[in-house]
Amino acid sequence: MAKPAALELIKLTKSYGGTVAVDAIDQVIPDGTYTCLLGPSGCGKSSTLRMLAGHESVTSGDIVHKGANITDLPPARRGTAMMFQSYALFPHLSVVDNVAFSLKMKGVEKAKRQAEARELLELVDMSAYGERLPDQLSGGQQQRVAIARALCMKPKIMLFDEPTSALDPEMIKEVLDVMIELAGSGMTMLCVTHEMGFAKTVADRVIFMDGGEIVEQAPPHEFFTNPQEARTQKFLQQILAH
């Protein structure tokens, strides 16, 4: 039995001036699945993610989340949380207060919000660092705290835009491990990434974008072993040759 749709993209389009970055794409993201978006720089991956999160306005088309049109809703009301390349933690707040920040904004009392934040820090293997400030952490640790902070908003869908691109190689694995755990828990996730090994082993589906269009999509095994489109084949040859 097919999973219900968590997200539907209907003729979703983004233009900057006269340049079309995302060209009327249609896509259904099933609930509880992990989707990787791949493609060359400037192909429209990040613009798509930012529109889903509400950080970028939609030029035309619609975004539907479980039957409700969320195209024009502010980010906080969409049921999504987005992770960027930069961790964007508050430098003056401790790790635990960074994670609990959204609960503080909702008026949750201190003991309760800190207890919830500590549970999430345990989930990302950062419970020992709750009292530290962000600049006392490595990049990988900061990104894990940022993931915990996003989870504290109780999103239905997690969006990741190159979450490991700013990290040193030895830190990448610790962030990917947290993402693997989230994928295993049934969280709906979309990730723009250059980590091909990660896409191969964790994703339920791989979508290849080029020139603002969805060129090809398939389960990872099919996508990497038997790409159908010439543009996909060329992209994989270039990436996998490195």
Disulfide bonds with the S-S distance in Angstrom:
none
